[in-house]
Each structure stands twice: as structure tokens, then as C-alpha cells.
Amino acid sequence: MIFKKHILALFVLLKLTIFVQAQEWSDSTRLPFAISDQKKLSDEDLKDKKEGFYVTGVPDISSDPINGLGYGAEGSLFFNGKKSDPFFNYTAYRGKLDVALFNTTNNQRELTLKLDIPYLFSTKWRLRVEVSYETNPNLLYFGNTEKSLASFSSYPTNDSSQAAVNNVSYDNYSHNLDYLQNGFTSHYYNGYISTESKLNVSAEHAYFDSKLRLLGGFEVSSVNISTYDNKSFKNALDPVTGDKVTANNAPTLIGQDFKSGKITGLGNNIITILQTGIVYDTRDLEPDPNKGMFAELTNEFSNKIIGSKFNFNKTFAHIKVYKKLFPSVFKKLIFASRVGMGYIAGNAPFFEYQDLWSSEGNIGALGGPFTLRGYKQSRFMARVMNFANFELRYRFVAFNIFKQHIAFSAVPLFDIGGAWDNLSRIGKYSNYRYSEGLGLRIAWNVNTILRFDYAVSQEDKQFFFNFGHAF
């Protein structure tokens, strides 16, 4: 698989880049160029910010009925420099290397390396590099048009001779599917298998006192998609029609859509993408902002002339706003909100609908840990997708232990989003879905955020543990 043999070499290259960067850090008290005071860290965050090199990391343990028991580790190596470094007051870090290694009992495996260096060599340039490998036989597909918005249905008492009941929970739908497929577990009908290797490199240049950045990047990935259509379904019934599945019809939803020409992307795919964007950023602390705004407009261009298998274009607009509330009463009470909208043109493979590219990392389609947290990952998607997230982040305790600064925050949350087949249909407000929930955040040495979210929707309940805020 592409890049798999080169992961070790790239890891060494990233370490070398960090070493060279470390030699360039200045101990001068004067910035080499102007940076807006809006981006200066708060006195509280500066007091708790560590100097030099340090590591944060935790075990990554999870469990769900689809992926099974998950175990692994996620951690970061931070390079903050000294307080005498003039950038110390204006950046969350001078350099950061993230490492994630994850495995589950149902054979999901992931290895990711991410390097981020703001103000590379004390210039206005920022470098980001990501190398990843993932194989997952447990992904779910519900369609890539407005039809994915349809509610789940099941037959009363698992009797396909009766009329189906709509608006049932995902669990009821899943249990009914198990019965209809005669023991063939439910995630096979909506499921597929993906193996992906990816390299992404992007650079940004700052303007107007570092409030504005222009970016360019390149991504190449090898994506192999397969289905469970060659499995034996015994005397299974189609969960939609109730008809008996035969060898002549694809029993999985993704297999049916591929055979009928509704989607592309099954099999082996090489995807190359040119990335461009413009970013306006006045946040004071990127990993955990107290105030400021982040706005971006990004574009991904993929075409056969640059070696890609498909011709398509993806545009994404994104705004995040952070506001400190009642500072005379609460030490840290932050209202955080964001709105995002993506549009896909051309012949994009179905899996590209699941990726709305932000300059700060990929954002999935509607559903999962970053958009609609009360719904399954990629539950809703179409050519046009819009979402909004709202959180109230209340820090209720902070302390130091073993020379580590720890802070806890309670976070009520509300998510909403919709999907449409084209821009002319975006006024159809019935396409919106929403979820709500409660989260806990643990800030570790200012820069590392551990996120625990529990969210509920009309069809599902989900719990997530992740590194970093959702936005």
C-alpha cells in the first residue's frame, strides 16, 4: 500500500524538521514582524503555559457495537521555546508533533503523524504535514443524496408481511436488520471496508499582522473500497422491500448504489488534490480560545491531469466565533459557535462527500464526533451540506499536580445540520436535523484538550472521547 513502507522514513524526516526549527528559535525580546495584539494569549494562559519541550499522552480506549473494543494511544510532543522568545506570548506552541496509534477487536487500525510549525524559522510561514494509514471494515453508508435524510424503519415484530414503521431508533432498525438478514450482522447492509494511506502537505503565509493567511497544499491518497456483497446471506430478506436476496442482486446498500450508477469510488483509487484557501484568524489561543474569530474559504481541486482518478471540485466556507461571557463573574465562561457549508461539484467518489476540508484538518459529513454528534458518522450527506455547532464552555476547577496544570470545563452543546442535492434546494428547511448533549473538557498544560461528549438525537445516542475541541 502506498506510503506504508515510507512511514518510518517520514517520521524521521519530521523529527529532523523539528530539530532544525529548534535551532532557529530566537531569544530576542523583539518580534521580527508585527503580530496583532488580538492574538496575544491571556494572562491566565501565559501563567500556565510551560516552557521548552514536553509530552502529553493518554491511552485511547473506546467501545461500540460496530467497531468493538478499541485500544491505543494518542499523544503530542510540544515545543514551546522560552518565555524570552518573542513568539511565546502569541502562539500556543512553536511546534507540535501529534502521534496516534489505534486498534479495535473488529480490526479497525489507524496510525497518524501530524506536524504543525507556526512561524517556521521565525518567518511568516506555517508548515503542516500529515501522514496517515487506516484500515476500517466497519464504516457505514446511508447514501450520498437527500435520500440519506430518510428516517429508519423496521417491521413490527420482525414480520416483513406487515407495513414498515418509520422514525424508529437506530437500535430498532439494526435489530430488525439482523433478523431479516438471518444472522448476518446489521452493519454489513450499511457497511463497507476502507483502506487508506494519505500524505498531506500545506503551507500558509501570514499578512496584516498575522490576522490573514493565504494557503496552498497538496494531498495524495490511495483509497481501496470493498463491500460485503460476496458474503452468503442464506435466506436473507432485503430490509427495504422485504424480498429475498439472490445472487443476482447486491445485498448491501453501497453495492446497490454502485451497480445502479448512483455512486463511484469502489475498488482501488488514487486521489490527488491541489488545495488553496484564505484564512482570517484573531483567536488568542488556537487549541482553547477565549475570544476571537476564525473564518476560512478553502477549495480542493482534483483532476486526471494531476494524476487523480476523478475530476471534482470541493469548496468549503467556515466561521468560528468565541466570546468570553460575564468576565467579572466567571473566570472562564466561553460561548463558542461555528457555521460551515460545503459544496461538491463534478464526479466525486462517494467517500469524498465524507470529507469537508478545513485548513485545520478534515471535518466529516453530517454525523459523528465533529458535526452532528447525536447521529452515526456520515449519517447524512449530499452535494451541499451545512452545519452549525454551539457550546457553552464553563471552567469550574483548575489546579496543579505533579508540575502539570489541569483544568475541567462543563460543556452543554447543540448541533444542527442539513444536506441538499443542489444549491437551489437549500431553502428546504425540513432537511435539517439536530442533536443536543453535554460534554466535559480537560485542559492539560493549556495546549492539550481531552474531550468527552454525550449527544442525543431522535434516532440515536452517542458517546465520544477525542483529543481537541470539536471546533
GUVOLO-644015 format. One record per residue (C-alpha): chain; residue number from 1; x, y, z. Coordinates in steps of 0.1 Angstrom, whole numbers, plus 2048, in hexadecimal, padded with zeros to 3 digits. Example, Ala and Ser with C-alpha at 12.3 -4.5 7.8 and 13.67 -1.06 7.14 Angstrom:
<recs>
REC:A:1:87B:7D3:84E
REC:A:2:889:7F5:847
</recs>
This chain:
<recs>
REC:A:1:800:800:800
REC:A:2:80D:822:7F7
REC:A:3:820:834:813
REC:A:4:81E:816:82A
REC:A:5:843:80E:824
REC:A:6:84D:832:828
REC:A:7:83C:83B:849
REC:A:8:85C:835:85D
REC:A:9:871:84A:845
REC:A:10:857:867:847
REC:A:11:857:865:86D
REC:A:12:87D:86A:86D
REC:A:13:879:887:854
REC:A:14:85F:898:86B
REC:A:15:876:894:889
REC:A:16:893:8A3:875
REC:A:17:87D:8C1:86B
REC:A:18:874:8C7:890
REC:A:19:899:8C5:899
REC:A:20:8A2:8DF:87F
REC:A:21:885:8F5:88A
REC:A:22:892:8F3:8AE
REC:A:23:8B3:901:8A4
REC:A:24:8A3:920:895
REC:A:25:88E:92B:8B3
REC:A:26:899:94D:8BD
REC:A:27:89E:959:8E1
REC:A:28:89A:97D:8D5
REC:A:29:87F:991:8E7
REC:A:30:873:9A2:8C7
REC:A:31:85D:992:8AC
REC:A:32:86C:992:889
REC:A:33:84A:99E:87C
REC:A:34:82A:9AC:88A
REC:A:35:80F:994:898
REC:A:36:7ED:9A1:8A3
REC:A:37:7E7:9A5:8C8
REC:A:38:7C6:993:8C2
REC:A:39:7DB:973:8BF
REC:A:40:7ED:978:8DF
REC:A:41:7E6:95D:8F9
REC:A:42:7D4:967:919
REC:A:43:7E7:96D:939
REC:A:44:7D7:94D:948
REC:A:45:7E2:937:92A
REC:A:46:805:946:92A
REC:A:47:809:93F:94F
REC:A:48:800:91B:94A
REC:A:49:814:916:929
REC:A:50:833:900:92D
REC:A:51:855:908:91E
REC:A:52:86A:8F2:909
REC:A:53:862:8CE:8FE
REC:A:54:847:8B8:90E
REC:A:55:832:89A:905
REC:A:56:80D:894:90B
REC:A:57:7FC:873:904
REC:A:58:7E0:85C:910
REC:A:59:7D3:839:908
REC:A:60:7B8:839:8EE
REC:A:61:79D:821:8F9
REC:A:62:77A:81E:8EA
REC:A:63:75E:805:8E5
REC:A:64:741:804:8CD
REC:A:65:72C:7E8:8BD
REC:A:66:73A:7EE:89A
REC:A:67:760:7F3:89F
REC:A:68:763:7DE:8BF
REC:A:69:77B:7E5:8DB
REC:A:70:794:7FF:8D1
REC:A:71:7B6:805:8E0
REC:A:72:7D5:819:8D8
REC:A:73:7E6:83A:8E1
REC:A:74:7E5:85E:8D6
REC:A:75:800:877:8E0
REC:A:76:811:897:8D6
REC:A:77:835:8A4:8D8
REC:A:78:834:8CA:8DE
REC:A:79:850:8E3:8D8
REC:A:80:848:904:8E9
REC:A:81:86A:915:8EB
REC:A:82:872:92D:907
REC:A:83:85F:94A:915
REC:A:84:87A:960:907
REC:A:85:870:955:8E4
REC:A:86:85A:971:8D7
REC:A:87:842:958:8C7
REC:A:88:83B:948:8E9
REC:A:89:820:961:8F1
REC:A:90:80F:95D:8CF
REC:A:91:80E:938:8C7
REC:A:92:801:919:8D8
REC:A:93:821:908:8CE
REC:A:94:83F:90D:8B7
REC:A:95:83C:8EA:8AB
REC:A:96:827:8CB:8B1
REC:A:97:829:8A6:8A6
REC:A:98:809:891:8AB
REC:A:99:80A:86B:8AB
REC:A:100:7EC:854:8AC
REC:A:101:7ED:82E:8AC
REC:A:102:7CB:81C:8AE
REC:A:103:7BD:7F9:8AA
REC:A:104:79C:7E8:8B1
REC:A:105:790:7C4:8B6
REC:A:106:77D:7C7:896
REC:A:107:79D:7CF:882
REC:A:108:79C:7F5:87F
REC:A:109:7C0:801:87E
REC:A:110:7CE:824:87C
REC:A:111:7F0:835:87D
REC:A:112:7F2:85B:87A
REC:A:113:80F:873:87C
REC:A:114:809:899:87A
REC:A:115:822:8B5:87B
REC:A:116:818:8DA:880
REC:A:117:832:8F6:881
REC:A:118:825:91A:883
REC:A:119:83E:935:87A
REC:A:120:856:91C:86A
REC:A:121:87A:928:870
REC:A:122:86B:948:880
REC:A:123:85C:952:85E
REC:A:124:838:958:854
REC:A:125:835:935:846
REC:A:126:822:918:857
REC:A:127:828:8F4:84E
REC:A:128:810:8D6:853
REC:A:129:818:8B2:84A
REC:A:130:801:894:84F
REC:A:131:809:86F:848
REC:A:132:7EF:855:84F
REC:A:133:7E5:831:849
REC:A:134:7C3:822:853
REC:A:135:7B0:803:84C
REC:A:136:78C:800:857
REC:A:137:774:7E4:84F
REC:A:138:758:7F4:864
REC:A:139:74F:814:851
REC:A:140:72A:81D:84B
REC:A:141:71A:82A:82B
REC:A:142:6F6:838:82A
REC:A:143:6F7:849:808
REC:A:144:706:868:7F9
REC:A:145:6E7:87B:7EF
REC:A:146:6C9:88A:802
REC:A:147:6BB:867:804
REC:A:148:6D4:861:820
REC:A:149:6BE:878:835
REC:A:150:6A2:85E:835
REC:A:151:69A:851:858
REC:A:152:6A2:82D:862
REC:A:153:686:813:85F
REC:A:154:67F:7F0:86C
REC:A:155:664:7D6:869
REC:A:156:64E:7D0:888
REC:A:157:65A:7B1:89B
REC:A:158:672:7AB:87E
REC:A:159:656:7A0:867
REC:A:160:65D:7AD:844
REC:A:161:639:7A5:83A
REC:A:162:62D:7C3:84E
REC:A:163:631:7E8:845
REC:A:164:652:7F7:850
REC:A:165:653:80F:86C
REC:A:166:667:830:866
REC:A:167:67A:846:87E
REC:A:168:688:82A:893
REC:A:169:6A9:82C:8A6
REC:A:170:6C9:820:897
REC:A:171:6CA:803:8AF
REC:A:172:6A7:7F7:8A5
REC:A:173:6B0:7FA:880
REC:A:174:6D1:7E7:887
REC:A:175:6BF:7CB:89A
REC:A:176:6A5:7C7:87F
REC:A:177:6C0:7C6:865
REC:A:178:6D2:7AA:878
REC:A:179:6B2:795:877
REC:A:180:6AA:79B:852
REC:A:181:6CE:792:848
REC:A:182:6CB:771:85B
REC:A:183:6E9:776:873
REC:A:184:6FE:78C:85B
REC:A:185:707:7A9:872
REC:A:186:6F6:7CA:86B
REC:A:187:715:7DF:862
REC:A:188:71A:7CA:843
REC:A:189:6FC:7D8:831
REC:A:190:706:7FD:837
REC:A:191:72B:7F4:83A
REC:A:192:74A:7F4:825
REC:A:193:770:7EF:828
REC:A:194:789:80B:823
REC:A:195:7AF:80A:823
REC:A:196:7C0:82C:81E
REC:A:197:7E3:83A:81E
REC:A:198:7E7:860:81C
REC:A:199:801:87B:81B
REC:A:200:7F7:8A0:81E
REC:A:201:80F:8BD:81E
REC:A:202:803:8E1:820
REC:A:203:813:903:826
REC:A:204:804:924:831
REC:A:205:812:948:82F
REC:A:206:807:963:847
REC:A:207:7FC:987:83F
REC:A:208:7ED:9A5:851
REC:A:209:7FE:99F:873
REC:A:210:7F8:979:86F
REC:A:211:7D2:97D:86F
REC:A:212:7D0:971:84A
REC:A:213:7E0:952:83B
REC:A:214:7E1:945:818
REC:A:215:7E7:920:814
REC:A:216:7EF:906:7FA
REC:A:217:7F3:8E1:7FD
REC:A:218:7F5:8BF:7EC
REC:A:219:7E6:89E:7F6
REC:A:220:7EA:87B:7E8
REC:A:221:7D8:85D:7F5
REC:A:222:7D2:839:7EC
REC:A:223:7AF:82D:7F4
REC:A:224:7A3:809:7F0
REC:A:225:77D:804:7F6
REC:A:226:76D:7E2:7F7
REC:A:227:74A:7D5:801
REC:A:228:73B:7B6:812
REC:A:229:727:7AC:7F3
REC:A:230:73B:78C:7EE
REC:A:231:72F:77F:810
REC:A:232:715:764:813
REC:A:233:6F4:773:81F
REC:A:234:6E3:751:822
REC:A:235:6BD:758:821
REC:A:236:6C1:77D:827
REC:A:237:6A6:796:81F
REC:A:238:6AC:7B9:810
REC:A:239:6A6:7D1:82E
REC:A:240:695:7EA:817
REC:A:241:67F:7D5:801
REC:A:242:67C:7B5:816
REC:A:243:686:7A1:7F6
REC:A:244:69D:783:7F9
REC:A:245:6C1:78C:7F0
REC:A:246:6CF:778:7D3
REC:A:247:6F1:774:7C3
REC:A:248:6E7:78C:7A7
REC:A:249:6E0:7AB:7BD
REC:A:250:6F9:7BD:7D3
REC:A:251:6ED:7B8:7F7
REC:A:252:700:7D6:806
REC:A:253:6F4:7FA:801
REC:A:254:715:806:7F4
REC:A:255:717:7E9:7DC
REC:A:256:6F4:7F1:7CF
REC:A:257:6FC:816:7CA
REC:A:258:71D:80D:7B8
REC:A:259:70D:7F4:7A0
REC:A:260:6F1:80D:798
REC:A:261:70B:829:790
REC:A:262:700:83F:7AD
REC:A:263:723:840:7BC
REC:A:264:747:83B:7B1
REC:A:265:766:832:7C6
REC:A:266:765:80D:7CC
REC:A:267:786:7FA:7C6
REC:A:268:7A9:809:7C5
REC:A:269:7AB:82F:7C2
REC:A:270:7C8:848:7C0
REC:A:271:7BC:86B:7CA
REC:A:272:7D3:88A:7C5
REC:A:273:7C7:8AC:7D0
REC:A:274:7D3:8D0:7CE
REC:A:275:7C8:8E4:7EC
REC:A:276:7C4:90A:7EE
REC:A:277:7B5:921:808
REC:A:278:7B3:942:81A
REC:A:279:7B0:944:840
REC:A:280:7A8:961:858
REC:A:281:7B1:958:87C
REC:A:282:7B0:96E:89B
REC:A:283:7AF:952:8B6
REC:A:284:7C5:957:8D4
REC:A:285:7CC:932:8DA
REC:A:286:7C5:91A:8BE
REC:A:287:7C0:8F9:8D1
REC:A:288:7A9:909:8EB
REC:A:289:79E:92D:8E1
REC:A:290:791:946:8FA
REC:A:291:788:960:8DF
REC:A:292:78B:968:8BA
REC:A:293:77F:95B:899
REC:A:294:78B:942:87F
REC:A:295:77E:944:85B
REC:A:296:789:931:83D
REC:A:297:781:92A:819
REC:A:298:792:90B:80B
REC:A:299:792:8F8:7EA
REC:A:300:79D:8D5:7DF
REC:A:301:7A3:8CF:7BA
REC:A:302:7A7:8AB:7AE
REC:A:303:7AC:8A2:78A
REC:A:304:7BB:887:774
REC:A:305:7D5:8A0:767
REC:A:306:7E5:89F:789
REC:A:307:7E4:879:78C
REC:A:308:7C2:875:79D
REC:A:309:7A9:85A:793
REC:A:310:78C:873:795
REC:A:311:783:897:78B
REC:A:312:772:8AB:7A6
REC:A:313:774:8CB:7BA
REC:A:314:76B:8D1:7DE
REC:A:315:765:8F4:7EE
REC:A:316:761:8F9:813
REC:A:317:758:919:827
REC:A:318:75D:919:84D
REC:A:319:759:932:869
REC:A:320:761:92D:88E
REC:A:321:75A:947:8A9
REC:A:322:765:948:8CE
REC:A:323:758:960:8E8
REC:A:324:760:963:90D
REC:A:325:740:968:921
REC:A:326:73D:97A:942
REC:A:327:762:97C:949
REC:A:328:75C:98F:96A
REC:A:329:747:971:977
REC:A:330:757:953:967
REC:A:331:77C:94D:963
REC:A:332:777:93A:942
REC:A:333:755:937:932
REC:A:334:758:935:90C
REC:A:335:73C:935:8F2
REC:A:336:749:923:8D4
REC:A:337:737:920:8B3
REC:A:338:73E:917:88F
REC:A:339:72C:914:86D
REC:A:340:739:900:84F
REC:A:341:72D:8FA:82C
REC:A:342:73C:8E3:811
REC:A:343:734:8DE:7EC
REC:A:344:741:8C2:7D6
REC:A:345:741:8C5:7B0
REC:A:346:74B:8AB:796
REC:A:347:74F:885:798
REC:A:348:75B:881:7BC
REC:A:349:75D:85E:7CA
REC:A:350:744:858:7E6
REC:A:351:760:859:801
REC:A:352:769:87D:7F8
REC:A:353:746:887:803
REC:A:354:751:87D:826
REC:A:355:76E:896:828
REC:A:356:769:8BC:82A
REC:A:357:78C:8C9:82A
REC:A:358:796:8E4:842
REC:A:359:7B9:8F3:844
REC:A:360:7BA:8E5:868
REC:A:361:7B1:8C2:85E
REC:A:362:795:8AD:84F
REC:A:363:771:8B1:85A
REC:A:364:75A:894:853
REC:A:365:738:894:843
REC:A:366:719:898:85A
REC:A:367:71B:881:877
REC:A:368:737:875:88E
REC:A:369:74E:887:8A7
REC:A:370:752:8A8:895
REC:A:371:731:8B3:884
REC:A:372:710:8A2:88F
REC:A:373:71C:890:8AE
REC:A:374:6FB:87E:8B5
REC:A:375:6FC:86B:893
REC:A:376:712:850:885
REC:A:377:731:85B:871
REC:A:378:728:867:84E
REC:A:379:703:861:855
REC:A:380:6F8:87C:83D
REC:A:381:70B:889:81F
REC:A:382:704:899:7FD
REC:A:383:714:8B1:7E5
REC:A:384:70B:8CF:7FC
REC:A:385:710:8CB:821
REC:A:386:70B:8E5:83C
REC:A:387:710:8E2:862
REC:A:388:712:8F8:881
REC:A:389:71F:8F0:8A4
REC:A:390:71A:902:8C5
REC:A:391:72C:8FC:8E6
REC:A:392:72D:90D:908
REC:A:393:74F:905:917
REC:A:394:750:90B:93D
REC:A:395:770:905:94F
REC:A:396:767:8FB:973
REC:A:397:788:8F0:981
REC:A:398:7AD:8F3:97A
REC:A:399:7CC:8E7:98D
REC:A:400:7F0:8DC:98B
REC:A:401:7FB:8B8:993
REC:A:402:81E:8A9:98D
REC:A:403:828:8C9:97B
REC:A:404:80B:8C4:962
REC:A:405:7EF:8DE:95E
REC:A:406:7CD:8CE:95C
REC:A:407:7AB:8E0:956
REC:A:408:788:8D2:954
REC:A:409:76B:8E1:940
REC:A:410:747:8D7:93C
REC:A:411:739:8DC:919
REC:A:412:714:8DB:90F
REC:A:413:712:8D8:8E9
REC:A:414:6F9:8DB:8CD
REC:A:415:6FF:8D0:8A8
REC:A:416:6EA:8D5:889
REC:A:417:6F0:8CD:864
REC:A:418:6E0:8C6:843
REC:A:419:6E8:8B6:821
REC:A:420:6DB:8BF:7FE
REC:A:421:6E1:8B1:7DB
REC:A:422:6E7:8D4:7CC
REC:A:423:6EA:8F8:7D6
REC:A:424:6C7:901:7C9
REC:A:425:6B7:8EA:7E3
REC:A:426:6C8:8F9:802
REC:A:427:6A8:90A:80C
REC:A:428:699:8E9:814
REC:A:429:69B:8ED:83A
REC:A:430:68C:8CA:841
REC:A:431:6AE:8BC:838
REC:A:432:6BD:8C8:858
REC:A:433:6C4:8B0:875
REC:A:434:6D0:8B8:898
REC:A:435:6DF:8A9:8B7
REC:A:436:6E8:8B5:8DA
REC:A:437:6FD:8A9:8F7
REC:A:438:716:8AF:912
REC:A:439:73C:8AE:912
REC:A:440:75A:8AF:929
REC:A:441:77B:8BF:91F
REC:A:442:79D:8BA:931
REC:A:443:7B7:8D3:928
REC:A:444:7DA:8C5:92E
REC:A:445:7F7:8DE:92E
REC:A:446:7E1:8F7:91A
REC:A:447:7E7:8E7:8F8
REC:A:448:7D9:8C4:8FC
REC:A:449:7B3:8C1:8FD
REC:A:450:7A3:89F:906
REC:A:451:77F:89F:8FB
REC:A:452:762:889:907
REC:A:453:740:88F:8F6
REC:A:454:71F:87E:8FB
REC:A:455:705:888:8E1
REC:A:456:6E1:87E:8DA
REC:A:457:6CB:880:8BB
REC:A:458:6A9:873:8B1
REC:A:459:6B9:852:8A4
REC:A:460:6D8:84D:8B8
REC:A:461:6EE:853:8D7
REC:A:462:714:855:8D4
REC:A:463:732:85A:8EA
REC:A:464:754:867:8DD
REC:A:465:777:86A:8EB
REC:A:466:78F:87F:8D6
REC:A:467:7AD:896:8D8
REC:A:468:7A5:8BA:8D2
REC:A:469:785:8CE:8D1
REC:A:470:76B:8C6:8B6
REC:A:471:773:8E9:8A9
</recs>
